[in-house]
Amino acid sequence: MSGYLDARTCGRRPARRQYRVERSGSGWCVSVNGCATRSLGAWSEAERLARRLQREADGLAHGGERA
């Protein structure tokens, strides 16, 4: 690094994946970027899956694993 400022800027961070629970035909599903899981019977089951997937995605984005 030369220590001089220039007009270039660093790239923006990519948007964070947001896993969401949505109503599907016969129950609830988890969706991200337009893709969805199969229908799950209970909202709580879908919410638990969404939290787990979000935690894994955040861990991958930061380059480390979370306990």
PQR file of N, CA, C, O and H, with PARSE charges and radii, in Angstrom:
ATOM      1  N   MET A   1       0.838  -1.170   0.000 -0.4000 1.5000
ATOM      2  CA  MET A   1       0.000   0.000   0.000 -0.0000 2.0000
ATOM      3  C   MET A   1       0.889   1.240   0.000  0.5500 1.7000
ATOM      4  O   MET A   1       1.802   1.367   0.816 -0.5500 1.4000
ATOM      5  N   SER A   2       0.614   2.126  -0.903 -0.4000 1.5000
ATOM      6  CA  SER A   2       1.492   3.276  -1.080 -0.0000 2.0000
ATOM      7  C   SER A   2       1.255   4.390  -0.071  0.5500 1.7000
ATOM      8  O   SER A   2       2.153   5.199   0.163 -0.5500 1.4000
ATOM      9  H   SER A   2      -0.127   2.022  -1.566  0.4000 1.0000
ATOM     10  N   GLY A   3       0.094   4.453   0.520 -0.4000 1.5000
ATOM     11  CA  GLY A   3      -0.209   5.532   1.456 -0.0000 2.0000
ATOM     12  C   GLY A   3      -0.897   6.709   0.808  0.5500 1.7000
ATOM     13  O   GLY A   3      -1.290   7.652   1.496 -0.5500 1.4000
ATOM     14  H   GLY A   3      -0.635   3.796   0.329  0.4000 1.0000
ATOM     15  N   TYR A   4      -1.054   6.674  -0.524 -0.4000 1.5000
ATOM     16  CA  TYR A   4      -1.745   7.744  -1.217 -0.0000 2.0000
ATOM     17  C   TYR A   4      -3.218   7.385  -1.391  0.5500 1.7000
ATOM     18  O   TYR A   4      -3.564   6.224  -1.611 -0.5500 1.4000
ATOM     19  H   TYR A   4      -0.736   5.909  -1.083  0.4000 1.0000
ATOM     20  N   LEU A   5      -4.064   8.377  -1.292 -0.4000 1.5000
ATOM     21  CA  LEU A   5      -5.490   8.165  -1.538 -0.0000 2.0000
ATOM     22  C   LEU A   5      -5.748   8.202  -3.032  0.5500 1.7000
ATOM     23  O   LEU A   5      -5.109   8.957  -3.764 -0.5500 1.4000
ATOM     24  H   LEU A   5      -3.783   9.320  -1.113  0.4000 1.0000
ATOM     25  N   ASP A   6      -6.671   7.397  -3.471 -0.4000 1.5000
ATOM     26  CA  ASP A   6      -7.086   7.489  -4.861 -0.0000 2.0000
ATOM     27  C   ASP A   6      -8.607   7.414  -4.931  0.5500 1.7000
ATOM     28  O   ASP A   6      -9.277   7.259  -3.910 -0.5500 1.4000
ATOM     29  H   ASP A   6      -7.190   6.783  -2.876  0.4000 1.0000
ATOM     30  N   ALA A   7      -9.136   7.522  -6.120 -0.4000 1.5000
ATOM     31  CA  ALA A   7     -10.590   7.602  -6.310 -0.0000 2.0000
ATOM     32  C   ALA A   7     -11.275   6.239  -6.229  0.5500 1.7000
ATOM     33  O   ALA A   7     -12.502   6.165  -6.164 -0.5500 1.4000
ATOM     34  H   ALA A   7      -8.592   7.647  -6.949  0.4000 1.0000
ATOM     35  N   ARG A   8     -10.505   5.186  -6.233 -0.4000 1.5000
ATOM     36  CA  ARG A   8     -11.130   3.860  -6.200 -0.0000 2.0000
ATOM     37  C   ARG A   8     -11.733   3.586  -4.825  0.5500 1.7000
ATOM     38  O   ARG A   8     -11.196   4.001  -3.798 -0.5500 1.4000
ATOM     39  H   ARG A   8      -9.508   5.246  -6.286  0.4000 1.0000
ATOM     40  N   THR A   9     -12.826   2.899  -4.831 -0.4000 1.5000
ATOM     41  CA  THR A   9     -13.461   2.507  -3.570 -0.0000 2.0000
ATOM     42  C   THR A   9     -13.517   0.990  -3.516  0.5500 1.7000
ATOM     43  O   THR A   9     -13.484   0.313  -4.544 -0.5500 1.4000
ATOM     44  H   THR A   9     -13.262   2.562  -5.665  0.4000 1.0000
ATOM     45  N   CYS A  10     -13.600   0.485  -2.333 -0.4000 1.5000
ATOM     46  CA  CYS A  10     -13.724  -0.966  -2.213 -0.0000 2.0000
ATOM     47  C   CYS A  10     -15.150  -1.364  -2.585  0.5500 1.7000
ATOM     48  O   CYS A  10     -16.079  -0.562  -2.483 -0.5500 1.4000
ATOM     49  H   CYS A  10     -13.627   1.035  -1.498  0.4000 1.0000
ATOM     50  N   GLY A  11     -15.304  -2.585  -3.007 -0.4000 1.5000
ATOM     51  CA  GLY A  11     -16.614  -3.073  -3.413 -0.0000 2.0000
ATOM     52  C   GLY A  11     -17.570  -3.181  -2.240  0.5500 1.7000
ATOM     53  O   GLY A  11     -17.152  -3.335  -1.093 -0.5500 1.4000
ATOM     54  H   GLY A  11     -14.550  -3.236  -3.090  0.4000 1.0000
ATOM     55  N   ARG A  12     -18.834  -3.100  -2.537 -0.4000 1.5000
ATOM     56  CA  ARG A  12     -19.846  -3.252  -1.500 -0.0000 2.0000
ATOM     57  C   ARG A  12     -19.947  -4.696  -1.077  0.5500 1.7000
ATOM     58  O   ARG A  12     -19.719  -5.613  -1.865 -0.5500 1.4000
ATOM     59  H   ARG A  12     -19.174  -2.974  -3.470  0.4000 1.0000
ATOM     60  N   ARG A  13     -20.291  -4.882   0.178 -0.4000 1.5000
ATOM     61  CA  ARG A  13     -20.516  -6.247   0.659 -0.0000 2.0000
ATOM     62  C   ARG A  13     -21.777  -6.788   0.019  0.5500 1.7000
ATOM     63  O   ARG A  13     -22.744  -6.048  -0.162 -0.5500 1.4000
ATOM     64  H   ARG A  13     -20.476  -4.137   0.819  0.4000 1.0000
ATOM     65  N   PRO A  14     -21.787  -8.052  -0.324 -0.5600 1.5000
ATOM     66  CA  PRO A  14     -23.007  -8.624  -0.892  0.2800 2.0000
ATOM     67  C   PRO A  14     -24.131  -8.606   0.145  0.5500 1.7000
ATOM     68  O   PRO A  14     -23.888  -8.652   1.350 -0.5500 1.4000
ATOM     69  N   ALA A  15     -25.334  -8.541  -0.343 -0.4000 1.5000
ATOM     70  CA  ALA A  15     -26.489  -8.520   0.557 -0.0000 2.0000
ATOM     71  C   ALA A  15     -26.541  -9.808   1.376  0.5500 1.7000
ATOM     72  O   ALA A  15     -26.240 -10.891   0.873 -0.5500 1.4000
ATOM     73  H   ALA A  15     -25.531  -8.503  -1.322  0.4000 1.0000
ATOM     74  N   ARG A  16     -26.920  -9.678   2.624 -0.4000 1.5000
ATOM     75  CA  ARG A  16     -27.013 -10.828   3.519 -0.0000 2.0000
ATOM     76  C   ARG A  16     -28.216 -11.680   3.150  0.5500 1.7000
ATOM     77  O   ARG A  16     -29.299 -11.159   2.882 -0.5500 1.4000
ATOM     78  H   ARG A  16     -27.165  -8.799   3.034  0.4000 1.0000
ATOM     79  N   ARG A  17     -28.024 -12.969   3.138 -0.4000 1.5000
ATOM     80  CA  ARG A  17     -29.151 -13.865   2.892 -0.0000 2.0000
ATOM     81  C   ARG A  17     -30.112 -13.786   4.072  0.5500 1.7000
ATOM     82  O   ARG A  17     -29.690 -13.839   5.227 -0.5500 1.4000
ATOM     83  H   ARG A  17     -27.145 -13.392   3.356  0.4000 1.0000
ATOM     84  N   GLN A  18     -31.367 -13.663   3.787 -0.4000 1.5000
ATOM     85  CA  GLN A  18     -32.392 -13.641   4.817 -0.0000 2.0000
ATOM     86  C   GLN A  18     -33.311 -14.832   4.618  0.5500 1.7000
ATOM     87  O   GLN A  18     -34.075 -14.870   3.653 -0.5500 1.4000
ATOM     88  H   GLN A  18     -31.709 -13.620   2.848  0.4000 1.0000
ATOM     89  N   TYR A  19     -33.250 -15.778   5.493 -0.4000 1.5000
ATOM     90  CA  TYR A  19     -34.157 -16.921   5.448 -0.0000 2.0000
ATOM     91  C   TYR A  19     -35.460 -16.507   6.112  0.5500 1.7000
ATOM     92  O   TYR A  19     -35.455 -15.974   7.222 -0.5500 1.4000
ATOM     93  H   TYR A  19     -32.629 -15.747   6.276  0.4000 1.0000
ATOM     94  N   ARG A  20     -36.575 -16.752   5.434 -0.4000 1.5000
ATOM     95  CA  ARG A  20     -37.883 -16.346   5.940 -0.0000 2.0000
ATOM     96  C   ARG A  20     -38.840 -17.521   5.978  0.5500 1.7000
ATOM     97  O   ARG A  20     -38.745 -18.448   5.174 -0.5500 1.4000
ATOM     98  H   ARG A  20     -36.579 -17.185   4.532  0.4000 1.0000
ATOM     99  N   VAL A  21     -39.760 -17.467   6.920 -0.4000 1.5000
ATOM    100  CA  VAL A  21     -40.826 -18.459   6.998 -0.0000 2.0000
ATOM    101  C   VAL A  21     -42.031 -17.883   6.272  0.5500 1.7000
ATOM    102  O   VAL A  21     -42.473 -16.773   6.567 -0.5500 1.4000
ATOM    103  H   VAL A  21     -39.837 -16.714   7.574  0.4000 1.0000
ATOM    104  N   GLU A  22     -42.557 -18.646   5.323 -0.4000 1.5000
ATOM    105  CA  GLU A  22     -43.700 -18.192   4.538 -0.0000 2.0000
ATOM    106  C   GLU A  22     -44.772 -19.263   4.505  0.5500 1.7000
ATOM    107  O   GLU A  22     -44.492 -20.455   4.638 -0.5500 1.4000
ATOM    108  H   GLU A  22     -42.198 -19.548   5.084  0.4000 1.0000
ATOM    109  N   ARG A  23     -45.984 -18.821   4.327 -0.4000 1.5000
ATOM    110  CA  ARG A  23     -47.113 -19.743   4.220 -0.0000 2.0000
ATOM    111  C   ARG A  23     -47.053 -20.420   2.864  0.5500 1.7000
ATOM    112  O   ARG A  23     -46.867 -19.759   1.843 -0.5500 1.4000
ATOM    113  H   ARG A  23     -46.211 -17.854   4.219  0.4000 1.0000
ATOM    114  N   SER A  24     -47.210 -21.734   2.850 -0.4000 1.5000
ATOM    115  CA  SER A  24     -47.289 -22.464   1.581 -0.0000 2.0000
ATOM    116  C   SER A  24     -48.656 -23.134   1.520  0.5500 1.7000
ATOM    117  O   SER A  24     -49.466 -22.991   2.436 -0.5500 1.4000
ATOM    118  H   SER A  24     -47.361 -22.271   3.680  0.4000 1.0000
ATOM    119  N   GLY A  25     -48.901 -23.848   0.464 -0.4000 1.5000
ATOM    120  CA  GLY A  25     -50.221 -24.440   0.265 -0.0000 2.0000
ATOM    121  C   GLY A  25     -50.744 -25.262   1.421  0.5500 1.7000
ATOM    122  O   GLY A  25     -51.901 -25.111   1.815 -0.5500 1.4000
ATOM    123  H   GLY A  25     -48.243 -23.964  -0.280  0.4000 1.0000
ATOM    124  N   SER A  26     -49.919 -26.125   1.969 -0.4000 1.5000
ATOM    125  CA  SER A  26     -50.414 -27.021   3.017 -0.0000 2.0000
ATOM    126  C   SER A  26     -49.651 -26.873   4.327  0.5500 1.7000
ATOM    127  O   SER A  26     -49.637 -27.798   5.139 -0.5500 1.4000
ATOM    128  H   SER A  26     -48.979 -26.248   1.649  0.4000 1.0000
ATOM    129  N   GLY A  27     -49.021 -25.732   4.542 -0.4000 1.5000
ATOM    130  CA  GLY A  27     -48.280 -25.538   5.784 -0.0000 2.0000
ATOM    131  C   GLY A  27     -47.373 -24.332   5.687  0.5500 1.7000
ATOM    132  O   GLY A  27     -47.782 -23.263   5.235 -0.5500 1.4000
ATOM    133  H   GLY A  27     -49.033 -24.981   3.882  0.4000 1.0000
ATOM    134  N   TRP A  28     -46.134 -24.517   6.117 -0.4000 1.5000
ATOM    135  CA  TRP A  28     -45.148 -23.435   6.151 -0.0000 2.0000
ATOM    136  C   TRP A  28     -43.870 -23.891   5.472  0.5500 1.7000
ATOM    137  O   TRP A  28     -43.530 -25.073   5.522 -0.5500 1.4000
ATOM    138  H   TRP A  28     -45.801 -25.386   6.484  0.4000 1.0000
ATOM    139  N   CYS A  29     -43.154 -22.964   4.835 -0.4000 1.5000
ATOM    140  CA  CYS A  29     -41.886 -23.290   4.199 -0.0000 2.0000
ATOM    141  C   CYS A  29     -40.859 -22.221   4.544  0.5500 1.7000
ATOM    142  O   CYS A  29     -41.210 -21.132   4.997 -0.5500 1.4000
ATOM    143  H   CYS A  29     -43.430 -22.004   4.794  0.4000 1.0000
ATOM    144  N   VAL A  30     -39.600 -22.539   4.328 -0.4000 1.5000
ATOM    145  CA  VAL A  30     -38.506 -21.593   4.530 -0.0000 2.0000
ATOM    146  C   VAL A  30     -38.022 -21.188   3.141  0.5500 1.7000
ATOM    147  O   VAL A  30     -37.769 -22.042   2.291 -0.5500 1.4000
ATOM    148  H   VAL A  30     -39.315 -23.424   3.960  0.4000 1.0000
ATOM    149  N   SER A  31     -37.895 -19.882   2.916 -0.4000 1.5000
ATOM    150  CA  SER A  31     -37.474 -19.418   1.592 -0.0000 2.0000
ATOM    151  C   SER A  31     -36.313 -18.449   1.687  0.5500 1.7000
ATOM    152  O   SER A  31     -36.137 -17.749   2.684 -0.5500 1.4000
ATOM    153  H   SER A  31     -38.101 -19.188   3.607  0.4000 1.0000
ATOM    154  N   VAL A  32     -35.523 -18.427   0.620 -0.4000 1.5000
ATOM    155  CA  VAL A  32     -34.421 -17.480   0.468 -0.0000 2.0000
ATOM    156  C   VAL A  32     -34.188 -17.292  -1.030  0.5500 1.7000
ATOM    157  O   VAL A  32     -34.131 -18.265  -1.783 -0.5500 1.4000
ATOM    158  H   VAL A  32     -35.666 -18.995  -0.190  0.4000 1.0000
ATOM    159  N   ASN A  33     -34.054 -16.042  -1.455 -0.4000 1.5000
ATOM    160  CA  ASN A  33     -33.776 -15.704  -2.862 -0.0000 2.0000
ATOM    161  C   ASN A  33     -34.727 -16.392  -3.838  0.5500 1.7000
ATOM    162  O   ASN A  33     -34.305 -16.814  -4.914 -0.5500 1.4000
ATOM    163  H   ASN A  33     -34.100 -15.252  -0.843  0.4000 1.0000
ATOM    164  N   GLY A  34     -35.999 -16.511  -3.479 -0.4000 1.5000
ATOM    165  CA  GLY A  34     -36.983 -17.105  -4.373 -0.0000 2.0000
ATOM    166  C   GLY A  34     -37.055 -18.618  -4.353  0.5500 1.7000
ATOM    167  O   GLY A  34     -37.898 -19.190  -5.044 -0.5500 1.4000
ATOM    168  H   GLY A  34     -36.343 -16.168  -2.605  0.4000 1.0000
ATOM    169  N   CYS A  35     -36.217 -19.283  -3.599 -0.4000 1.5000
ATOM    170  CA  CYS A  35     -36.252 -20.745  -3.491 -0.0000 2.0000
ATOM    171  C   CYS A  35     -36.848 -21.124  -2.139  0.5500 1.7000
ATOM    172  O   CYS A  35     -36.618 -20.443  -1.140 -0.5500 1.4000
ATOM    173  H   CYS A  35     -35.532 -18.818  -3.038  0.4000 1.0000
ATOM    174  N   ALA A  36     -37.608 -22.202  -2.114 -0.4000 1.5000
ATOM    175  CA  ALA A  36     -38.277 -22.593  -0.875 -0.0000 2.0000
ATOM    176  C   ALA A  36     -38.102 -24.078  -0.595  0.5500 1.7000
ATOM    177  O   ALA A  36     -37.892 -24.881  -1.504 -0.5500 1.4000
ATOM    178  H   ALA A  36     -37.795 -22.754  -2.926  0.4000 1.0000
ATOM    179  N   THR A  37     -38.195 -24.420   0.680 -0.4000 1.5000
ATOM    180  CA  THR A  37     -38.141 -25.819   1.090 -0.0000 2.0000
ATOM    181  C   THR A  37     -39.499 -26.463   0.836  0.5500 1.7000
ATOM    182  O   THR A  37     -40.449 -25.803   0.416 -0.5500 1.4000
ATOM    183  H   THR A  37     -38.366 -23.768   1.418  0.4000 1.0000
ATOM    184  N   ARG A  38     -39.568 -27.731   1.092 -0.4000 1.5000
ATOM    185  CA  ARG A  38     -40.862 -28.413   1.021 -0.0000 2.0000
ATOM    186  C   ARG A  38     -41.735 -27.882   2.146  0.5500 1.7000
ATOM    187  O   ARG A  38     -41.247 -27.231   3.071 -0.5500 1.4000
ATOM    188  H   ARG A  38     -38.796 -28.268   1.433  0.4000 1.0000
ATOM    189  N   SER A  39     -42.992 -28.155   2.064 -0.4000 1.5000
ATOM    190  CA  SER A  39     -43.923 -27.670   3.072 -0.0000 2.0000
ATOM    191  C   SER A  39     -43.706 -28.401   4.392  0.5500 1.7000
ATOM    192  O   SER A  39     -43.587 -29.625   4.429 -0.5500 1.4000
ATOM    193  H   SER A  39     -43.389 -28.683   1.314  0.4000 1.0000
ATOM    194  N   LEU A  40     -43.656 -27.628   5.471 -0.4000 1.5000
ATOM    195  CA  LEU A  40     -43.515 -28.184   6.810 -0.0000 2.0000
ATOM    196  C   LEU A  40     -44.834 -27.973   7.544  0.5500 1.7000
ATOM    197  O   LEU A  40     -45.511 -26.966   7.340 -0.5500 1.4000
ATOM    198  H   LEU A  40     -43.753 -26.633   5.440  0.4000 1.0000
ATOM    199  N   GLY A  41     -45.192 -28.922   8.391 -0.4000 1.5000
ATOM    200  CA  GLY A  41     -46.495 -28.885   9.044 -0.0000 2.0000
ATOM    201  C   GLY A  41     -46.691 -27.761  10.041  0.5500 1.7000
ATOM    202  O   GLY A  41     -47.752 -27.138  10.063 -0.5500 1.4000
ATOM    203  H   GLY A  41     -44.641 -29.740   8.557  0.4000 1.0000
ATOM    204  N   ALA A  42     -45.697 -27.490  10.863 -0.4000 1.5000
ATOM    205  CA  ALA A  42     -45.853 -26.510  11.936 -0.0000 2.0000
ATOM    206  C   ALA A  42     -44.971 -25.289  11.686  0.5500 1.7000
ATOM    207  O   ALA A  42     -43.855 -25.406  11.181 -0.5500 1.4000
ATOM    208  H   ALA A  42     -44.835 -27.997  10.845  0.4000 1.0000
ATOM    209  N   TRP A  43     -45.488 -24.125  12.047 -0.4000 1.5000
ATOM    210  CA  TRP A  43     -44.726 -22.891  11.914 -0.0000 2.0000
ATOM    211  C   TRP A  43     -43.448 -22.958  12.743  0.5500 1.7000
ATOM    212  O   TRP A  43     -42.391 -22.505  12.304 -0.5500 1.4000
ATOM    213  H   TRP A  43     -46.395 -24.030  12.458  0.4000 1.0000
ATOM    214  N   SER A  44     -43.550 -23.526  13.942 -0.4000 1.5000
ATOM    215  CA  SER A  44     -42.373 -23.588  14.826 -0.0000 2.0000
ATOM    216  C   SER A  44     -41.259 -24.433  14.210  0.5500 1.7000
ATOM    217  O   SER A  44     -40.078 -24.127  14.379 -0.5500 1.4000
ATOM    218  H   SER A  44     -44.408 -23.894  14.298  0.4000 1.0000
ATOM    219  N   GLU A  45     -41.629 -25.482  13.506 -0.4000 1.5000
ATOM    220  CA  GLU A  45     -40.639 -26.327  12.824 -0.0000 2.0000
ATOM    221  C   GLU A  45     -39.934 -25.536  11.715  0.5500 1.7000
ATOM    222  O   GLU A  45     -38.716 -25.620  11.565 -0.5500 1.4000
ATOM    223  H   GLU A  45     -42.588 -25.731  13.369  0.4000 1.0000
ATOM    224  N   ALA A  46     -40.704 -24.777  10.951 -0.4000 1.5000
ATOM    225  CA  ALA A  46     -40.130 -23.956   9.878 -0.0000 2.0000
ATOM    226  C   ALA A  46     -39.250 -22.849  10.457  0.5500 1.7000
ATOM    227  O   ALA A  46     -38.191 -22.551   9.904 -0.5500 1.4000
ATOM    228  H   ALA A  46     -41.694 -24.709  11.073  0.4000 1.0000
ATOM    229  N   GLU A  47     -39.671 -22.240  11.557 -0.4000 1.5000
ATOM    230  CA  GLU A  47     -38.889 -21.181  12.190 -0.0000 2.0000
ATOM    231  C   GLU A  47     -37.559 -21.723  12.712  0.5500 1.7000
ATOM    232  O   GLU A  47     -36.524 -21.070  12.576 -0.5500 1.4000
ATOM    233  H   GLU A  47     -40.531 -22.482  12.006  0.4000 1.0000
ATOM    234  N   ARG A  48     -37.585 -22.902  13.301 -0.4000 1.5000
ATOM    235  CA  ARG A  48     -36.361 -23.532  13.810 -0.0000 2.0000
ATOM    236  C   ARG A  48     -35.391 -23.816  12.664  0.5500 1.7000
ATOM    237  O   ARG A  48     -34.189 -23.585  12.795 -0.5500 1.4000
ATOM    238  H   ARG A  48     -38.425 -23.432  13.412  0.4000 1.0000
ATOM    239  N   LEU A  49     -35.911 -24.315  11.542 -0.4000 1.5000
ATOM    240  CA  LEU A  49     -35.076 -24.583  10.371 -0.0000 2.0000
ATOM    241  C   LEU A  49     -34.501 -23.284   9.801  0.5500 1.7000
ATOM    242  O   LEU A  49     -33.328 -23.242   9.431 -0.5500 1.4000
ATOM    243  H   LEU A  49     -36.887 -24.503  11.435  0.4000 1.0000
ATOM    244  N   ALA A  50     -35.304 -22.237   9.729 -0.4000 1.5000
ATOM    245  CA  ALA A  50     -34.832 -20.954   9.204 -0.0000 2.0000
ATOM    246  C   ALA A  50     -33.712 -20.392  10.072  0.5500 1.7000
ATOM    247  O   ALA A  50     -32.725 -19.879   9.544 -0.5500 1.4000
ATOM    248  H   ALA A  50     -36.257 -22.271  10.030  0.4000 1.0000
ATOM    249  N   ARG A  51     -33.847 -20.479  11.389 -0.4000 1.5000
ATOM    250  CA  ARG A  51     -32.795 -19.984  12.289 -0.0000 2.0000
ATOM    251  C   ARG A  51     -31.505 -20.776  12.103  0.5500 1.7000
ATOM    252  O   ARG A  51     -30.415 -20.205  12.084 -0.5500 1.4000
ATOM    253  H   ARG A  51     -34.648 -20.896  11.818  0.4000 1.0000
ATOM    254  N   ARG A  52     -31.637 -22.099  11.966 -0.4000 1.5000
ATOM    255  CA  ARG A  52     -30.443 -22.935  11.800 -0.0000 2.0000
ATOM    256  C   ARG A  52     -29.740 -22.620  10.476  0.5500 1.7000
ATOM    257  O   ARG A  52     -28.517 -22.491  10.440 -0.5500 1.4000
ATOM    258  H   ARG A  52     -32.523 -22.563  11.982  0.4000 1.0000
ATOM    259  N   LEU A  53     -30.502 -22.496   9.403 -0.4000 1.5000
ATOM    260  CA  LEU A  53     -29.913 -22.171   8.105 -0.0000 2.0000
ATOM    261  C   LEU A  53     -29.265 -20.788   8.117  0.5500 1.7000
ATOM    262  O   LEU A  53     -28.203 -20.592   7.525 -0.5500 1.4000
ATOM    263  H   LEU A  53     -31.496 -22.601   9.433  0.4000 1.0000
ATOM    264  N   GLN A  54     -29.906 -19.825   8.792 -0.4000 1.5000
ATOM    265  CA  GLN A  54     -29.348 -18.476   8.882 -0.0000 2.0000
ATOM    266  C   GLN A  54     -28.032 -18.490   9.638  0.5500 1.7000
ATOM    267  O   GLN A  54     -27.077 -17.821   9.244 -0.5500 1.4000
ATOM    268  H   GLN A  54     -30.769 -19.984   9.273  0.4000 1.0000
ATOM    269  N   ARG A  55     -27.979 -19.246  10.714 -0.4000 1.5000
ATOM    270  CA  ARG A  55     -26.752 -19.342  11.520 -0.0000 2.0000
ATOM    271  C   ARG A  55     -25.625 -19.955  10.691  0.5500 1.7000
ATOM    272  O   ARG A  55     -24.487 -19.486  10.743 -0.5500 1.4000
ATOM    273  H   ARG A  55     -28.755 -19.790  11.034  0.4000 1.0000
ATOM    274  N   GLU A  56     -25.941 -21.007   9.923 -0.4000 1.5000
ATOM    275  CA  GLU A  56     -24.925 -21.635   9.071 -0.0000 2.0000
ATOM    276  C   GLU A  56     -24.450 -20.675   7.979  0.5500 1.7000
ATOM    277  O   GLU A  56     -23.251 -20.585   7.715 -0.5500 1.4000
ATOM    278  H   GLU A  56     -26.865 -21.388   9.880  0.4000 1.0000
ATOM    279  N   ALA A  57     -25.376 -19.963   7.347 -0.4000 1.5000
ATOM    280  CA  ALA A  57     -25.007 -19.022   6.283 -0.0000 2.0000
ATOM    281  C   ALA A  57     -24.152 -17.886   6.828  0.5500 1.7000
ATOM    282  O   ALA A  57     -23.189 -17.472   6.182 -0.5500 1.4000
ATOM    283  H   ALA A  57     -26.350 -20.037   7.561  0.4000 1.0000
ATOM    284  N   ASP A  58     -24.493 -17.379   8.004 -0.4000 1.5000
ATOM    285  CA  ASP A  58     -23.699 -16.320   8.619 -0.0000 2.0000
ATOM    286  C   ASP A  58     -22.308 -16.819   8.960  0.5500 1.7000
ATOM    287  O   ASP A  58     -21.336 -16.079   8.806 -0.5500 1.4000
ATOM    288  H   ASP A  58     -25.275 -17.716   8.528  0.4000 1.0000
ATOM    289  N   GLY A  59     -22.191 -18.052   9.418 -0.4000 1.5000
ATOM    290  CA  GLY A  59     -20.893 -18.633   9.728 -0.0000 2.0000
ATOM    291  C   GLY A  59     -20.029 -18.784   8.493  0.5500 1.7000
ATOM    292  O   GLY A  59     -18.822 -18.548   8.543 -0.5500 1.4000
ATOM    293  H   GLY A  59     -22.980 -18.653   9.543  0.4000 1.0000
ATOM    294  N   LEU A  60     -20.643 -19.180   7.376 -0.4000 1.5000
ATOM    295  CA  LEU A  60     -19.889 -19.310   6.126 -0.0000 2.0000
ATOM    296  C   LEU A  60     -19.447 -17.941   5.617  0.5500 1.7000
ATOM    297  O   LEU A  60     -18.335 -17.793   5.111 -0.5500 1.4000
ATOM    298  H   LEU A  60     -21.624 -19.372   7.336  0.4000 1.0000
ATOM    299  N   ALA A  61     -20.313 -16.947   5.752 -0.4000 1.5000
ATOM    300  CA  ALA A  61     -19.982 -15.606   5.276 -0.0000 2.0000
ATOM    301  C   ALA A  61     -18.821 -15.000   6.049  0.5500 1.7000
ATOM    302  O   ALA A  61     -18.063 -14.199   5.503 -0.5500 1.4000
ATOM    303  H   ALA A  61     -21.216 -17.068   6.164  0.4000 1.0000
ATOM    304  N   HIS A  62     -18.676 -15.371   7.299 -0.4000 1.5000
ATOM    305  CA  HIS A  62     -17.598 -14.828   8.123 -0.0000 2.0000
ATOM    306  C   HIS A  62     -16.370 -15.730   8.142  0.5500 1.7000
ATOM    307  O   HIS A  62     -15.378 -15.416   8.799 -0.5500 1.4000
ATOM    308  H   HIS A  62     -19.292 -16.022   7.743  0.4000 1.0000
ATOM    309  N   GLY A  63     -16.431 -16.845   7.428 -0.4000 1.5000
ATOM    310  CA  GLY A  63     -15.273 -17.713   7.300 -0.0000 2.0000
ATOM    311  C   GLY A  63     -14.984 -18.564   8.537  0.5500 1.7000
ATOM    312  O   GLY A  63     -13.892 -19.119   8.659 -0.5500 1.4000
ATOM    313  H   GLY A  63     -17.237 -17.100   6.894  0.4000 1.0000
ATOM    314  N   GLY A  64     -15.918 -18.671   9.426 -0.4000 1.5000
ATOM    315  CA  GLY A  64     -15.686 -19.490  10.616 -0.0000 2.0000
ATOM    316  C   GLY A  64     -16.934 -20.240  10.994  0.5500 1.7000
ATOM    317  O   GLY A  64     -18.015 -19.995  10.458 -0.5500 1.4000
ATOM    318  H   GLY A  64     -16.805 -18.221   9.327  0.4000 1.0000
ATOM    319  N   GLU A  65     -16.775 -21.146  11.914 -0.4000 1.5000
ATOM    320  CA  GLU A  65     -17.915 -21.914  12.380 -0.0000 2.0000
ATOM    321  C   GLU A  65     -18.379 -21.396  13.710  0.5500 1.7000
ATOM    322  O   GLU A  65     -17.588 -20.909  14.518 -0.5500 1.4000
ATOM    323  H   GLU A  65     -15.897 -21.344  12.350  0.4000 1.0000
ATOM    324  N   ARG A  66     -19.650 -21.502  13.928 -0.4000 1.5000
ATOM    325  CA  ARG A  66     -20.224 -21.108  15.212 -0.0000 2.0000
ATOM    326  C   ARG A  66     -20.654 -22.347  15.945  0.5500 1.7000
ATOM    327  O   ARG A  66     -21.045 -23.344  15.339 -0.5500 1.4000
ATOM    328  H   ARG A  66     -20.293 -21.897  13.271  0.4000 1.0000
ATOM    329  N   ALA A  67     -20.580 -22.279  17.248 -0.4000 1.5000
ATOM    330  CA  ALA A  67     -20.984 -23.422  18.073 -0.0000 2.0000
ATOM    331  C   ALA A  67     -22.469 -23.461  18.256  0.5500 1.7000
ATOM    332  O   ALA A  67     -22.985 -24.357  18.924 -0.5500 1.4000
ATOM    333  H   ALA A  67     -20.263 -21.469  17.741  0.4000 1.0000
TER
END
